[in-house]
């Protein structure tokens, strides 16, 4: 039996501490972006906004962050998002 949205308890089972957040892989990537690109990203939403506004730089920076080896000159052939 599935619960309807009306019967689901919406309280969080766990919330990260400030230390958990600052030591997360996502925070590490944000610091990498800040150092590499010079964009200030104080929170998740800033990182998300940057990632969709500067798509090719996002993917190039992600490639470099994970040290995936030499990248081609063109990261994206098209910046259109799929439908």
VEXGU-808213 format. One record per atom (N, C-alpha, C): residue in one letter; atom name; x, y, z; residue number from 1. Coordinates in pm, 1 decimal. Layout:
# residues N
{a; CA; {X; Y; Z}; NUM}
...
This chain:
# residues 83
{x; N; {84.6; -118.1; 0.0}; 1}
{x; CA; {0.0; 0.0; 0.0}; 1}
{x; C; {88.6; 123.6; 0.0}; 1}
{x; N; {60.3; 215.6; -88.6}; 2}
{x; CA; {136.5; 339.6; -93.5}; 2}
{x; C; {66.1; 447.5; -12.8}; 2}
{x; N; {147.3; 531.4; 44.8}; 3}
{x; CA; {92.4; 641.3; 123.6}; 3}
{x; C; {65.2; 759.8; 32.6}; 3}
{x; N; {-39.7; 828.4; 59.5}; 4}
{x; CA; {-66.7; 951.0; -16.0}; 4}
{x; C; {17.1; 1062.5; 44.4}; 4}
{x; N; {28.9; 1170.5; -28.6}; 5}
{x; CA; {106.9; 1284.2; 19.5}; 5}
{x; C; {50.3; 1338.5; 150.2}; 5}
{x; N; {-76.8; 1318.2; 172.3}; 6}
{x; CA; {-140.5; 1369.0; 294.5}; 6}
{x; C; {-101.2; 1288.2; 417.7}; 6}
{x; N; {-62.0; 1162.7; 400.7}; 7}
{x; CA; {-32.5; 1079.4; 517.1}; 7}
{x; C; {117.6; 1062.5; 543.3}; 7}
{x; N; {203.5; 1113.8; 453.8}; 8}
{x; CA; {347.7; 1100.2; 471.7}; 8}
{x; C; {396.0; 1203.8; 572.7}; 8}
{x; N; {477.9; 1158.4; 669.0}; 9}
{x; CA; {537.3; 1248.7; 765.9}; 9}
{x; C; {649.7; 1324.3; 695.9}; 9}
{x; N; {639.9; 1456.2; 689.1}; 10}
{x; CA; {735.8; 1537.3; 615.2}; 10}
{x; C; {856.5; 1579.4; 700.0}; 10}
{x; N; {862.7; 1537.5; 824.2}; 11}
{x; CA; {976.9; 1577.9; 906.0}; 11}
{x; C; {1102.0; 1502.3; 862.7}; 11}
{x; N; {1213.8; 1570.2; 868.5}; 12}
{x; CA; {1340.2; 1510.8; 825.6}; 12}
{x; C; {1384.2; 1402.9; 923.5}; 12}
{x; N; {1435.8; 1295.1; 870.7}; 13}
{x; CA; {1489.3; 1187.9; 953.7}; 13}
{x; C; {1632.0; 1219.7; 997.2}; 13}
{x; N; {1699.8; 1302.0; 917.3}; 14}
{x; CA; {1837.6; 1338.9; 946.2}; 14}
{x; C; {1867.8; 1470.6; 876.5}; 14}
{x; N; {1943.6; 1555.4; 938.8}; 15}
{x; CA; {1990.1; 1680.0; 877.2}; 15}
{x; C; {2140.7; 1689.2; 898.0}; 15}
{x; N; {2213.0; 1728.4; 795.4}; 16}
{x; CA; {2359.0; 1737.2; 809.1}; 16}
{x; C; {2399.0; 1853.5; 898.9}; 16}
{x; N; {2509.0; 1835.0; 968.7}; 17}
{x; CA; {2564.6; 1944.9; 1047.4}; 17}
{x; C; {2639.1; 2038.1; 952.6}; 17}
{x; N; {2675.6; 2155.2; 1000.1}; 18}
{x; CA; {2755.1; 2246.8; 918.6}; 18}
{x; C; {2886.6; 2180.5; 878.0}; 18}
{x; N; {2943.8; 2102.2; 967.2}; 19}
{x; CA; {3068.1; 2032.3; 936.2}; 19}
{x; C; {3044.9; 1927.8; 826.9}; 19}
{x; N; {2933.6; 1853.1; 835.6}; 20}
{x; CA; {2900.3; 1755.4; 731.0}; 20}
{x; C; {2893.3; 1824.0; 594.9}; 20}
{x; N; {2827.8; 1937.2; 592.2}; 21}
{x; CA; {2811.2; 2011.3; 467.1}; 21}
{x; C; {2946.4; 2058.3; 415.3}; 21}
{x; N; {3027.0; 2119.9; 501.9}; 22}
{x; CA; {3154.9; 2175.4; 456.7}; 22}
{x; C; {3254.4; 2067.0; 414.9}; 22}
{x; N; {3238.5; 1944.8; 466.2}; 23}
{x; CA; {3328.6; 1835.5; 430.2}; 23}
{x; C; {3273.5; 1746.4; 318.9}; 23}
{x; N; {3160.6; 1783.3; 262.0}; 24}
{x; CA; {3099.2; 1700.3; 158.1}; 24}
{x; C; {3173.6; 1714.9; 24.4}; 24}
{x; N; {3155.1; 1617.3; -61.1}; 25}
{x; CA; {3214.3; 1621.5; -195.2}; 25}
{x; C; {3159.6; 1739.0; -275.2}; 25}
{x; N; {3033.2; 1771.2; -255.1}; 26}
{x; CA; {2973.2; 1882.6; -326.8}; 26}
{x; C; {3038.0; 2014.5; -285.9}; 26}
{x; N; {3062.8; 2032.4; -156.9}; 27}
{x; CA; {3129.5; 2154.3; -108.9}; 27}
{x; C; {3272.7; 2159.4; -161.2}; 27}
{x; N; {3338.7; 2045.3; -167.8}; 28}
{x; CA; {3474.0; 2041.4; -222.3}; 28}
{x; C; {3473.8; 2083.4; -369.0}; 28}
{x; N; {3377.4; 2034.7; -445.3}; 29}
{x; CA; {3365.9; 2074.6; -585.5}; 29}
{x; C; {3338.3; 2224.1; -596.5}; 29}
{x; N; {3252.0; 2277.2; -511.7}; 30}
{x; CA; {3221.7; 2421.1; -515.2}; 30}
{x; C; {3348.4; 2502.7; -488.0}; 30}
{x; N; {3430.0; 2459.5; -392.2}; 31}
{x; CA; {3556.5; 2529.6; -365.2}; 31}
{x; C; {3650.4; 2520.2; -486.2}; 31}
{x; N; {3651.8; 2404.8; -552.5}; 32}
{x; CA; {3732.2; 2386.7; -673.2}; 32}
{x; C; {3686.8; 2485.1; -781.3}; 32}
{x; N; {3556.0; 2496.7; -798.9}; 33}
{x; CA; {3500.6; 2589.5; -898.4}; 33}
{x; C; {3539.8; 2733.1; -863.8}; 33}
{x; N; {3524.6; 2768.9; -737.3}; 34}
{x; CA; {3559.2; 2905.2; -696.1}; 34}
{x; C; {3704.8; 2937.0; -728.1}; 34}
{x; N; {3794.7; 2843.8; -699.5}; 35}
{x; CA; {3937.2; 2865.1; -724.7}; 35}
{x; C; {3967.4; 2868.1; -874.7}; 35}
{x; N; {3901.8; 2781.8; -950.0}; 36}
{x; CA; {3929.6; 2768.1; -1092.2}; 36}
{x; C; {3864.9; 2879.3; -1174.5}; 36}
{x; N; {3739.4; 2910.0; -1143.4}; 37}
{x; CA; {3661.7; 3000.6; -1226.6}; 37}
{x; C; {3653.0; 3141.3; -1166.9}; 37}
{x; N; {3666.8; 3150.2; -1035.0}; 38}
{x; CA; {3658.0; 3280.8; -969.3}; 38}
{x; C; {3516.2; 3322.6; -936.9}; 38}
{x; N; {3423.8; 3228.6; -943.6}; 39}
{x; CA; {3284.0; 3255.5; -912.2}; 39}
{x; C; {3258.0; 3220.2; -767.0}; 39}
{x; N; {3197.0; 3311.7; -692.1}; 40}
{x; CA; {3165.2; 3285.7; -551.1}; 40}
{x; C; {3038.5; 3201.1; -543.8}; 40}
{x; N; {3048.0; 3085.0; -478.3}; 41}
{x; CA; {2937.0; 2990.8; -468.4}; 41}
{x; C; {2913.3; 2956.1; -321.2}; 41}
{x; N; {2840.1; 3040.0; -249.1}; 42}
{x; CA; {2824.4; 3020.1; -104.9}; 42}
{x; C; {2730.8; 2906.9; -64.5}; 42}
{x; N; {2650.4; 2857.3; -159.0}; 43}
{x; CA; {2555.4; 2752.8; -123.3}; 43}
{x; C; {2520.6; 2667.9; -245.3}; 43}
{x; N; {2442.6; 2563.8; -219.1}; 44}
{x; CA; {2402.5; 2470.9; -325.7}; 44}
{x; C; {2334.0; 2543.3; -440.9}; 44}
{x; N; {2242.2; 2633.4; -409.2}; 45}
{x; CA; {2163.9; 2699.5; -513.0}; 45}
{x; C; {2251.5; 2786.5; -601.5}; 45}
{x; N; {2354.8; 2846.9; -545.7}; 46}
{x; CA; {2448.7; 2925.3; -626.6}; 46}
{x; C; {2524.0; 2834.3; -723.6}; 46}
{x; N; {2567.1; 2718.6; -674.6}; 47}
{x; CA; {2635.9; 2622.1; -760.1}; 47}
{x; C; {2542.5; 2572.0; -869.7}; 47}
{x; N; {2421.8; 2539.0; -833.8}; 48}
{x; CA; {2323.6; 2492.0; -932.9}; 48}
{x; C; {2298.1; 2598.9; -1038.9}; 48}
{x; N; {2275.7; 2723.2; -993.7}; 49}
{x; CA; {2248.0; 2831.9; -1088.2}; 49}
{x; C; {2365.4; 2848.2; -1184.6}; 49}
{x; N; {2488.5; 2849.5; -1131.5}; 50}
{x; CA; {2606.5; 2862.4; -1216.7}; 50}
{x; C; {2612.7; 2746.8; -1316.8}; 50}
{x; N; {2581.0; 2626.0; -1272.0}; 51}
{x; CA; {2592.5; 2507.9; -1358.4}; 51}
{x; C; {2496.8; 2510.6; -1475.9}; 51}
{x; N; {2383.6; 2577.1; -1460.9}; 52}
{x; CA; {2288.8; 2583.6; -1573.2}; 52}
{x; C; {2302.8; 2711.5; -1654.6}; 52}
{x; N; {2370.2; 2811.0; -1600.2}; 53}
{x; CA; {2391.8; 2935.7; -1674.3}; 53}
{x; C; {2519.6; 2931.3; -1757.6}; 53}
{x; N; {2617.6; 2856.3; -1713.7}; 54}
{x; CA; {2744.7; 2845.8; -1785.3}; 54}
{x; C; {2776.0; 2697.7; -1806.6}; 54}
{x; N; {2693.6; 2634.3; -1886.1}; 55}
{x; CA; {2693.3; 2489.0; -1901.0}; 55}
{x; C; {2827.4; 2433.5; -1947.9}; 55}
{x; N; {2886.6; 2492.9; -2049.3}; 56}
{x; CA; {3011.7; 2437.0; -2100.8}; 56}
{x; C; {3125.1; 2450.9; -1999.6}; 56}
{x; N; {3130.2; 2561.1; -1926.5}; 57}
{x; CA; {3233.6; 2577.0; -1823.2}; 57}
{x; C; {3207.1; 2479.6; -1708.5}; 57}
{x; N; {3080.4; 2458.3; -1674.9}; 58}
{x; CA; {3047.1; 2360.4; -1571.9}; 58}
{x; C; {3102.4; 2222.9; -1608.3}; 58}
{x; N; {3073.9; 2175.8; -1729.7}; 59}
{x; CA; {3118.2; 2041.9; -1768.8}; 59}
{x; C; {3269.1; 2032.5; -1780.5}; 59}
{x; N; {3333.3; 2137.6; -1829.3}; 60}
{x; CA; {3479.4; 2138.0; -1836.3}; 60}
{x; C; {3539.4; 2132.9; -1696.1}; 60}
{x; N; {3482.6; 2210.2; -1603.6}; 61}
{x; CA; {3532.9; 2213.5; -1466.5}; 61}
{x; C; {3508.6; 2080.2; -1396.8}; 61}
{x; N; {3393.9; 2019.5; -1420.3}; 62}
{x; CA; {3365.3; 1888.2; -1363.5}; 62}
{x; C; {3464.1; 1784.7; -1417.4}; 62}
{x; N; {3492.8; 1791.0; -1545.6}; 63}
{x; CA; {3589.8; 1701.5; -1608.3}; 63}
{x; C; {3726.2; 1715.8; -1538.8}; 63}
{x; N; {3767.9; 1841.2; -1519.1}; 64}
{x; CA; {3896.6; 1867.0; -1455.3}; 64}
{x; C; {3896.8; 1824.6; -1308.1}; 64}
{x; N; {3785.5; 1847.8; -1239.4}; 65}
{x; CA; {3775.1; 1811.5; -1098.4}; 65}
{x; C; {3798.5; 1661.8; -1078.6}; 65}
{x; N; {3739.8; 1582.2; -1164.7}; 66}
{x; CA; {3754.6; 1437.5; -1154.1}; 66}
{x; C; {3879.2; 1385.6; -1226.4}; 66}
{x; N; {3957.8; 1478.1; -1280.9}; 67}
{x; CA; {4083.8; 1444.8; -1345.7}; 67}
{x; C; {4066.0; 1329.8; -1444.7}; 67}
{x; N; {3976.7; 1352.2; -1540.9}; 68}
{x; CA; {3942.5; 1248.0; -1637.2}; 68}
{x; C; {4037.6; 1241.3; -1755.9}; 68}
{x; N; {4145.8; 1315.2; -1748.0}; 69}
{x; CA; {4243.8; 1312.1; -1855.3}; 69}
{x; C; {4222.6; 1425.6; -1952.7}; 69}
{x; N; {4295.8; 1420.1; -2062.1}; 70}
{x; CA; {4283.5; 1527.6; -2161.1}; 70}
{x; C; {4141.0; 1535.9; -2216.8}; 70}
{x; N; {4090.6; 1656.1; -2222.4}; 71}
{x; CA; {3956.3; 1678.6; -2279.0}; 71}
{x; C; {3971.0; 1739.1; -2417.7}; 71}
{x; N; {3872.0; 1718.0; -2500.1}; 72}
{x; CA; {3874.5; 1779.8; -2632.6}; 72}
{x; C; {3855.3; 1930.7; -2616.2}; 72}
{x; N; {3880.8; 2003.8; -2721.8}; 73}
{x; CA; {3864.7; 2149.3; -2716.4}; 73}
{x; C; {3719.8; 2188.6; -2694.1}; 73}
{x; N; {3629.3; 2105.4; -2742.3}; 74}
{x; CA; {3487.2; 2134.8; -2730.5}; 74}
{x; C; {3424.1; 2037.4; -2631.6}; 74}
{x; N; {3371.2; 2093.5; -2522.8}; 75}
{x; CA; {3310.4; 2009.8; -2420.1}; 75}
{x; C; {3170.1; 1969.1; -2461.9}; 75}
{x; N; {3095.7; 2061.8; -2514.0}; 76}
{x; CA; {2958.1; 2034.5; -2559.4}; 76}
{x; C; {2945.8; 2068.4; -2706.9}; 76}
{x; N; {2873.2; 1988.2; -2778.4}; 77}
{x; CA; {2847.5; 2021.7; -2919.0}; 77}
{x; C; {2726.0; 2110.1; -2930.4}; 77}
{x; N; {2640.8; 2109.5; -2827.3}; 78}
{x; CA; {2518.3; 2187.5; -2829.6}; 78}
{x; C; {2477.6; 2215.9; -2685.1}; 78}
{x; N; {2443.5; 2337.6; -2653.3}; 79}
{x; CA; {2405.3; 2370.2; -2515.5}; 79}
{x; C; {2255.7; 2358.0; -2489.6}; 79}
{x; N; {2181.9; 2309.3; -2587.4}; 80}
{x; CA; {2038.7; 2287.1; -2571.2}; 80}
{x; C; {2014.1; 2174.2; -2472.4}; 80}
{x; N; {1923.5; 2195.2; -2380.2}; 81}
{x; CA; {1884.4; 2090.5; -2287.5}; 81}
{x; C; {1783.7; 1998.7; -2358.1}; 81}
{x; N; {1790.9; 1869.0; -2334.6}; 82}
{x; CA; {1693.9; 1778.3; -2397.8}; 82}
{x; C; {1554.1; 1800.9; -2344.2}; 82}
{x; N; {1458.6; 1769.3; -2423.7}; 83}
{x; CA; {1319.3; 1785.7; -2380.7}; 83}
{x; C; {1273.5; 1667.8; -2299.9}; 83}
